[in-house]
Amino acid sequence: MKALKPSPALAVIVGTEPLPRTEVTKRIWDYIKQHNLQNPANKRNILCDQTLKAVMGKDEVTMFEMTGLVGKHLA
């Protein structure tokens, strides 16, 4: 896959070097699990902390929404 450059907000989570979408998604999930951001009542929802909210734009997103929102931060 083609490596894409993350926006400054996304770079805080995944790093500044260009990455394929698959690696970006993997690193975001690593961040979510490390910071315990999955909704305990519904594991398909992610509760955004300040860093993740800068990328997602909302307090809570579904894992399906997440990929579309992250795509806006890749060039």
Steps between C-alpha positions, in 0.01 A plus 500: 500500500601858438651685797303812595612794712296554820368843602662664806206390720527138384882507518474537880354146507669319209825692447605743228637263236278398204317171562258273313137522618524152652788603726322825596193298605716255697675782688171672581365174643821459701443851640132426577588179686797654682281784631194277562273708275250233390152551645459220759125474423555474122851404388427621145497860624813698577496768770732777381749667732628849407766364262263268316223761496734731303492236223143371530325828581256332743494359855398152381522324163426151372786297359330524159488882515861509614648389166319775308597767751865390501506508118451877511831527687709314239650660191 
